[in-house]
Amino acid sequence: MYSRRWTPALLFMVLFTMQSTLSNAEPIGVAATVKPNAEGGVGTNLRTLSPGSELHAKDTVRTGKVGQADLVFIDSTNLTVGPTSEVVLDEFVYDPTGSSGKVVMQATRGAFRFVTGKQDHRAYALKTPYGTLGVRGTVVKVDVLDPKEKRRRRGECDVKVTVEQGEGEFTLKDPDTGELKTHRVRQGQSICVSNGKVSYSTANAQPPGGPPSGGVTPIPPQQCGSPATPGCTQNQ
């Protein structure tokens, strides 16, 4: 008797779960080129990427010593992942007509070149183990030292940010006060972060602490079933 009574409810729960899973599995982009090889997937369940391989939110993309992958996303964002690099496609909200979009990636180690897509520039953030880059422009290069790397060459940066077009804002904790500080990087400038200290590569660079601290303001996600729908979010 109890089995008959609860069967419709159980079936509804199963169908709802399957629908949610399918909607979250919508691709957010593809691997455009892979040289010579790279891996992608969730957690330790990685697969070899090839041109045209689909990318999803929460995927990790990893390259070997001579690997490189060019990733293209549905909002026309481009991310080049250099050799010995790893990045997590953490969060993807596509809002092509408004300001609710959000693209968050976590660069664990390696070299990256990031070209923003069609969304509001405030939607983009690249997290590193040493701080978060808010991309306020178009083209940014980032080099991230592996936190597990025990040997460090003199003068080597924990993370180096170079803005080729536009500008960026790098937010990190001040090693002396523990407060969050944001450092603006203008077009043609580079910053080097080493042991929490920031130095600029150009004489006319803005000193640390220009813009208000706090980094990129988080935007509440909105649920939907397709990445092409304004305000939708994948795998939150």
C-alpha positions in Angstrom: 0.0 0.0 0.0 2.7 2.5 0.9 4.6 1.6 -2.2 1.7 2.5 -4.4 1.1 5.7 -2.5 4.6 7.1 -2.8 5.5 5.9 -6.3 4.2 9.0 -8.1 6.0 11.3 -5.7 9.2 9.3 -6.2 8.9 9.4 -10.0 8.4 13.1 -9.8 11.5 13.6 -7.8 13.5 11.4 -10.2 12.3 13.3 -13.2 13.0 16.7 -11.6 16.5 15.6 -10.7 17.1 14.4 -14.2 15.8 17.6 -15.7 18.0 19.7 -13.4 21.1 17.6 -14.3 20.4 17.9 -18.0 20.0 21.7 -17.8 23.3 22.0 -15.8 25.1 19.9 -18.4 24.6 22.4 -21.1 28.0 23.3 -22.7 29.4 26.7 -22.0 32.1 26.5 -24.8 34.5 24.4 -26.7 38.2 23.7 -27.1 39.0 25.4 -30.4 42.6 24.1 -30.7 44.7 21.8 -28.7 48.5 21.5 -29.1 49.6 18.7 -28.8 47.3 17.6 -25.9 45.3 18.7 -22.9 42.8 17.2 -20.5 39.4 18.4 -19.3 36.7 17.2 -17.0 35.4 17.3 -13.4 37.7 16.4 -10.5 39.9 13.5 -11.4 37.6 12.3 -14.1 39.5 13.9 -17.0 39.3 13.1 -20.7 41.7 14.1 -23.5 40.5 17.2 -25.2 40.4 17.6 -29.0 39.2 20.5 -31.2 35.5 20.8 -30.7 35.4 19.1 -27.3 32.6 20.6 -25.2 33.3 22.5 -22.0 31.0 22.7 -19.0 30.9 24.7 -15.8 33.1 23.2 -13.0 35.4 21.5 -15.6 39.1 21.5 -15.0 41.4 22.1 -18.0 45.0 20.9 -17.6 48.0 20.9 -19.9 51.3 19.1 -19.9 54.8 20.5 -20.3 54.4 21.3 -24.0 50.6 21.4 -24.1 48.4 24.4 -25.0 44.6 24.8 -25.4 42.6 27.6 -26.8 39.1 27.7 -25.3 36.2 29.7 -26.8 33.0 30.3 -24.8 29.5 31.0 -25.8 29.8 34.7 -24.9 32.9 34.9 -27.2 35.4 34.9 -24.3 38.7 33.4 -25.3 41.1 31.7 -22.9 44.5 30.4 -23.9 45.9 27.9 -21.4 49.7 27.6 -21.7 52.0 24.7 -20.9 52.0 23.1 -17.4 48.8 25.0 -16.5 45.6 24.3 -14.8 42.3 26.2 -14.6 38.9 25.5 -13.2 35.8 26.9 -15.2 34.2 27.6 -11.9 31.1 29.6 -12.7 29.3 30.8 -15.9 26.3 33.0 -16.1 25.4 34.3 -19.6 23.5 37.5 -19.8 24.2 39.0 -23.3 21.8 42.0 -22.9 22.1 43.0 -19.2 24.5 43.1 -16.2 23.7 39.8 -14.5 26.4 37.8 -16.3 29.2 36.2 -14.3 32.3 34.3 -15.5 34.6 33.1 -12.8 37.7 31.0 -13.5 40.3 29.7 -11.0 43.8 29.6 -12.4 45.8 27.2 -10.1 49.1 27.4 -12.0 50.6 28.3 -15.3 50.3 30.9 -18.1 47.0 32.3 -19.4 45.8 34.8 -22.0 42.3 36.1 -21.3 40.2 38.0 -23.9 36.8 39.1 -22.6 33.6 38.4 -24.5 30.3 40.1 -25.2 29.2 40.6 -21.6 29.7 43.5 -19.3 33.4 43.6 -18.3 32.4 43.6 -14.7 31.2 40.0 -15.2 34.7 38.6 -15.5 37.0 37.4 -12.7 40.1 35.2 -12.7 41.0 33.8 -9.3 44.5 32.8 -8.4 46.0 31.4 -5.2 47.4 34.9 -4.5 44.4 37.1 -5.3 41.6 37.8 -7.8 41.8 39.6 -11.1 38.8 41.6 -12.1 39.1 42.2 -15.9 38.0 45.7 -16.8 39.4 45.6 -20.3 39.9 43.3 -23.2 43.2 41.4 -23.2 45.1 40.3 -20.1 48.0 37.9 -19.6 48.5 36.1 -16.3 51.4 33.9 -15.1 50.7 32.0 -11.9 53.4 30.2 -9.9 52.3 26.8 -8.6 51.9 27.2 -4.8 53.4 23.7 -4.4 56.6 24.9 -6.1 59.3 24.8 -3.4 62.1 26.3 -5.3 61.8 30.0 -6.3 64.2 31.9 -8.5 65.3 35.3 -7.1 62.8 38.0 -8.3 60.2 35.5 -9.5 56.6 36.6 -9.1 53.9 34.5 -7.3 51.6 36.0 -10.0 52.3 38.4 -12.8 49.5 40.3 -14.5 50.1 42.1 -17.8 47.3 44.2 -19.5 47.6 44.3 -23.2 44.3 46.2 -23.8 42.0 47.9 -21.3 42.7 47.6 -17.6 42.4 45.2 -14.7 42.0 45.3 -10.9 43.9 42.8 -8.8 42.6 42.3 -5.3 44.6 40.5 -2.5 45.2 40.6 1.2 47.8 43.1 2.5 50.4 40.9 4.3 50.9 43.6 7.0 47.3 44.5 7.9 45.3 41.5 6.5 42.9 43.9 4.7 41.9 43.5 1.1 43.5 46.0 -1.3 42.8 46.5 -5.0 45.6 47.5 -7.4 44.7 48.9 -10.7 46.7 47.8 -13.8 46.3 50.0 -16.8 47.0 49.2 -20.5 50.6 48.5 -21.1 51.4 47.9 -17.4 52.4 44.7 -15.5 52.3 44.0 -11.8 54.3 41.4 -9.9 52.9 40.0 -6.7 55.6 38.3 -4.5 54.9 37.4 -0.8 51.9 39.7 -0.9 53.9 42.7 -2.0 53.0 44.4 -5.3 55.4 46.1 -7.7 54.7 47.7 -11.1 56.8 47.4 -14.3 56.3 51.0 -15.5 57.3 54.4 -13.9 53.9 56.0 -14.3 52.0 53.1 -12.6 49.3 54.0 -10.1 50.4 53.2 -6.5 48.7 50.4 -4.6 45.2 51.1 -3.2 43.8 53.3 -6.0 40.3 51.9 -6.4 38.1 50.9 -3.5 39.0 47.5 -2.0 36.8 44.4 -2.3 37.5 43.1 -5.8 34.6 42.0 -8.0 31.2 42.4 -6.5 29.4 39.0 -6.5 26.1 38.8 -8.4 23.3 36.6 -7.1 22.8 33.7 -9.5 19.6 33.1 -11.4 18.5 29.6 -12.3 17.4 28.6 -15.7 17.7 25.8 -18.2 19.9 27.1 -21.0 23.1 29.2 -21.1 21.6 31.2 -24.0 18.9 32.6 -21.7 19.6 36.0 -20.2 20.6 35.7 -16.5 21.0 31.9 -16.6 23.6 30.0 -14.5 25.2 26.7 -14.9 26.2 24.2 -12.1 25.8 26.5 -9.2 
